[in-house]
Amino acid sequence: GMGGFGKTTLLKQVNNKFCIEQRQHHFDVVIWGVVSREPKLDKIQDAIGKRIGLSAESWKDKSLEEKALDISNILSRKKFVLLLDDIWQPIDLTELGIPLQSLNVSSKVVFTTRSLNVCGSMEADEKIEVKYLVHDEAWRLFQEKVGEATLRCHSDILELAQTLARECCGLPLASR
């Protein structure tokens, strides 16, 4: 979905839940990476490497291919979940060092994107499209975040708040 739907917020909540409840999930390691509009594979590899103990200075000087091999060697022996945020174009997970054979068994890759084409190109098993909130849901979220006391403190506030909520067009983050 487009920007403002809360894809990043949802993925961060998944990451935080995994980090807080370490003993309650079956993954050995949870990895977070931000891809963005212009993907820099070396930066993504560095984020992965840091989470799996490959952050020594000597490792940072290795080539993309050497880093990918190191990452693959470690991750192929672990149950992992890789959370990649804000993918604008398809990326080759094997170039990062992600052992694709592990994904069918015990490991997972979860990513956010604005593009269904990216989902198709990266062969996503499951796609979840985040949609607009209907007006009543958006208004409830807005009220919850602003608070009743604020909405009732002046006679003009409620009408202004309702106008503002309509202007948010059902985008969850704008309503917050």
VODOSE-580934 format. One record per residue (C-alpha): x, z, y; residue number from 0. Coordinates in steps of 0.05 Angstrom, whole numbers, plus 5000, padded with zeros to 4 digits. Example, Ala and Ser with C-alpha at 12.3 -4.5 7.8 and 13.67 -1.06 7.14 Angstrom:
<recs>
<rec u="5246" w="5156" v="4910" i="0"/>
<rec u="5273" w="5143" v="4979" i="1"/>
</recs>
This chain:
<recs>
<rec u="5000" w="5000" v="5000" i="0"/>
<rec u="5019" w="4993" v="5073" i="1"/>
<rec u="5056" w="5046" v="5113" i="2"/>
<rec u="5019" w="5110" v="5127" i="3"/>
<rec u="4984" w="5116" v="5060" i="4"/>
<rec u="5029" w="5173" v="5038" i="5"/>
<rec u="5068" w="5140" v="4982" i="6"/>
<rec u="5133" w="5175" v="5002" i="7"/>
<rec u="5097" w="5241" v="5011" i="8"/>
<rec u="5067" w="5236" v="4941" i="9"/>
<rec u="5134" w="5217" v="4910" i="10"/>
<rec u="5168" w="5276" v="4946" i="11"/>
<rec u="5114" w="5322" v="4918" i="12"/>
<rec u="5129" w="5296" v="4848" i="13"/>
<rec u="5203" w="5308" v="4859" i="14"/>
<rec u="5191" w="5378" v="4886" i="15"/>
<rec u="5145" w="5396" v="4828" i="16"/>
<rec u="5198" w="5373" v="4778" i="17"/>
<rec u="5252" w="5413" v="4815" i="18"/>
<rec u="5210" w="5477" v="4819" i="19"/>
<rec u="5185" w="5473" v="4747" i="20"/>
<rec u="5251" w="5455" v="4714" i="21"/>
<rec u="5234" w="5489" v="4648" i="22"/>
<rec u="5164" w="5460" v="4644" i="23"/>
<rec u="5182" w="5386" v="4638" i="24"/>
<rec u="5222" w="5350" v="4585" i="25"/>
<rec u="5273" w="5315" v="4630" i="26"/>
<rec u="5346" w="5335" v="4632" i="27"/>
<rec u="5355" w="5308" v="4702" i="28"/>
<rec u="5310" w="5287" v="4760" i="29"/>
<rec u="5341" w="5237" v="4808" i="30"/>
<rec u="5316" w="5218" v="4877" i="31"/>
<rec u="5338" w="5156" v="4914" i="32"/>
<rec u="5316" w="5118" v="4976" i="33"/>
<rec u="5321" w="5043" v="4972" i="34"/>
<rec u="5291" w="5017" v="5039" i="35"/>
<rec u="5285" w="4947" v="5068" i="36"/>
<rec u="5358" w="4928" v="5058" i="37"/>
<rec u="5378" w="4959" v="4992" i="38"/>
<rec u="5450" w="4984" v="4988" i="39"/>
<rec u="5464" w="4990" v="4914" i="40"/>
<rec u="5527" w="5031" v="4926" i="41"/>
<rec u="5488" w="5084" v="4965" i="42"/>
<rec u="5435" w="5087" v="4911" i="43"/>
<rec u="5489" w="5094" v="4858" i="44"/>
<rec u="5521" w="5150" v="4899" i="45"/>
<rec u="5455" w="5187" v="4900" i="46"/>
<rec u="5447" w="5179" v="4825" i="47"/>
<rec u="5520" w="5197" v="4813" i="48"/>
<rec u="5514" w="5261" v="4854" i="49"/>
<rec u="5455" w="5285" v="4812" i="50"/>
<rec u="5492" w="5272" v="4746" i="51"/>
<rec u="5559" w="5300" v="4767" i="52"/>
<rec u="5597" w="5237" v="4787" i="53"/>
<rec u="5612" w="5252" v="4860" i="54"/>
<rec u="5687" w="5261" v="4857" i="55"/>
<rec u="5728" w="5221" v="4908" i="56"/>
<rec u="5758" w="5178" v="4854" i="57"/>
<rec u="5688" w="5157" v="4831" i="58"/>
<rec u="5668" w="5137" v="4901" i="59"/>
<rec u="5725" w="5086" v="4903" i="60"/>
<rec u="5702" w="5050" v="4840" i="61"/>
<rec u="5668" w="4982" v="4841" i="62"/>
<rec u="5592" w="4974" v="4833" i="63"/>
<rec u="5603" w="4951" v="4761" i="64"/>
<rec u="5648" w="5011" v="4744" i="65"/>
<rec u="5598" w="5059" v="4775" i="66"/>
<rec u="5541" w="5025" v="4737" i="67"/>
<rec u="5579" w="5034" v="4671" i="68"/>
<rec u="5593" w="5108" v="4686" i="69"/>
<rec u="5520" w="5120" v="4704" i="70"/>
<rec u="5495" w="5083" v="4643" i="71"/>
<rec u="5542" w="5122" v="4596" i="72"/>
<rec u="5515" w="5188" v="4622" i="73"/>
<rec u="5441" w="5170" v="4629" i="74"/>
<rec u="5437" w="5137" v="4560" i="75"/>
<rec u="5449" w="5206" v="4530" i="76"/>
<rec u="5398" w="5242" v="4575" i="77"/>
<rec u="5323" w="5245" v="4586" i="78"/>
<rec u="5316" w="5228" v="4660" i="79"/>
<rec u="5265" w="5210" v="4712" i="80"/>
<rec u="5289" w="5166" v="4769" i="81"/>
<rec u="5246" w="5168" v="4832" i="82"/>
<rec u="5260" w="5110" v="4879" i="83"/>
<rec u="5226" w="5108" v="4946" i="84"/>
<rec u="5210" w="5050" v="4992" i="85"/>
<rec u="5229" w="4988" v="4951" i="86"/>
<rec u="5217" w="4925" v="4993" i="87"/>
<rec u="5245" w="4874" v="4944" i="88"/>
<rec u="5258" w="4875" v="4869" i="89"/>
<rec u="5323" w="4909" v="4849" i="90"/>
<rec u="5359" w="4901" v="4783" i="91"/>
<rec u="5360" w="4971" v="4752" i="92"/>
<rec u="5417" w="4951" v="4705" i="93"/>
<rec u="5461" w="4936" v="4765" i="94"/>
<rec u="5451" w="5009" v="4785" i="95"/>
<rec u="5470" w="5031" v="4715" i="96"/>
<rec u="5400" w="5050" v="4691" i="97"/>
<rec u="5398" w="5042" v="4615" i="98"/>
<rec u="5333" w="5004" v="4605" i="99"/>
<rec u="5330" w="5019" v="4531" i="100"/>
<rec u="5321" w="5093" v="4549" i="101"/>
<rec u="5259" w="5078" v="4591" i="102"/>
<rec u="5216" w="5062" v="4530" i="103"/>
<rec u="5231" w="5127" v="4495" i="104"/>
<rec u="5242" w="5188" v="4537" i="105"/>
<rec u="5261" w="5169" v="4608" i="106"/>
<rec u="5221" w="5141" v="4666" i="107"/>
<rec u="5230" w="5105" v="4732" i="108"/>
<rec u="5177" w="5116" v="4786" i="109"/>
<rec u="5180" w="5078" v="4851" i="110"/>
<rec u="5141" w="5066" v="4915" i="111"/>
<rec u="5132" w="4998" v="4946" i="112"/>
<rec u="5086" w="4962" v="4993" i="113"/>
<rec u="5086" w="4900" v="4948" i="114"/>
<rec u="5049" w="4886" v="4884" i="115"/>
<rec u="5099" w="4829" v="4874" i="116"/>
<rec u="5155" w="4881" v="4869" i="117"/>
<rec u="5115" w="4917" v="4816" i="118"/>
<rec u="5108" w="4852" v="4777" i="119"/>
<rec u="5181" w="4831" v="4784" i="120"/>
<rec u="5206" w="4900" v="4763" i="121"/>
<rec u="5157" w="4900" v="4704" i="122"/>
<rec u="5122" w="4964" v="4723" i="123"/>
<rec u="5082" w="4991" v="4664" i="124"/>
<rec u="5031" w="5023" v="4709" i="125"/>
<rec u="5011" w="5008" v="4781" i="126"/>
<rec u="4975" w="5058" v="4825" i="127"/>
<rec u="4948" w="5028" v="4889" i="128"/>
<rec u="4938" w="5079" v="4944" i="129"/>
<rec u="4876" w="5062" v="4985" i="130"/>
<rec u="4844" w="5080" v="5051" i="131"/>
<rec u="4803" w="5144" v="5056" i="132"/>
<rec u="4729" w="5133" v="5071" i="133"/>
<rec u="4709" w="5162" v="5139" i="134"/>
<rec u="4680" w="5227" v="5110" i="135"/>
<rec u="4744" w="5241" v="5070" i="136"/>
<rec u="4787" w="5225" v="5130" i="137"/>
<rec u="4746" w="5271" v="5174" i="138"/>
<rec u="4750" w="5328" v="5123" i="139"/>
<rec u="4825" w="5320" v="5118" i="140"/>
<rec u="4831" w="5319" v="5194" i="141"/>
<rec u="4788" w="5382" v="5201" i="142"/>
<rec u="4828" w="5417" v="5147" i="143"/>
<rec u="4894" w="5402" v="5183" i="144"/>
<rec u="4870" w="5417" v="5253" i="145"/>
<rec u="4830" w="5479" v="5235" i="146"/>
<rec u="4760" w="5502" v="5254" i="147"/>
<rec u="4785" w="5549" v="5309" i="148"/>
<rec u="4819" w="5491" v="5346" i="149"/>
<rec u="4759" w="5445" v="5338" i="150"/>
<rec u="4712" w="5499" v="5367" i="151"/>
<rec u="4756" w="5525" v="5423" i="152"/>
<rec u="4728" w="5477" v="5476" i="153"/>
<rec u="4664" w="5436" v="5480" i="154"/>
<rec u="4701" w="5370" v="5488" i="155"/>
<rec u="4750" w="5380" v="5430" i="156"/>
<rec u="4702" w="5364" v="5373" i="157"/>
<rec u="4681" w="5297" v="5403" i="158"/>
<rec u="4753" w="5278" v="5419" i="159"/>
<rec u="4775" w="5299" v="5349" i="160"/>
<rec u="4721" w="5255" v="5317" i="161"/>
<rec u="4743" w="5196" v="5359" i="162"/>
<rec u="4816" w="5208" v="5340" i="163"/>
<rec u="4798" w="5213" v="5266" i="164"/>
<rec u="4762" w="5145" v="5271" i="165"/>
<rec u="4824" w="5116" v="5304" i="166"/>
<rec u="4866" w="5137" v="5243" i="167"/>
<rec u="4827" w="5083" v="5204" i="168"/>
<rec u="4827" w="5122" v="5139" i="169"/>
<rec u="4903" w="5127" v="5134" i="170"/>
<rec u="4918" w="5195" v="5102" i="171"/>
<rec u="4983" w="5208" v="5140" i="172"/>
<rec u="4952" w="5190" v="5207" i="173"/>
<rec u="4894" w="5237" v="5191" i="174"/>
<rec u="4943" w="5295" v="5178" i="175"/>
</recs>
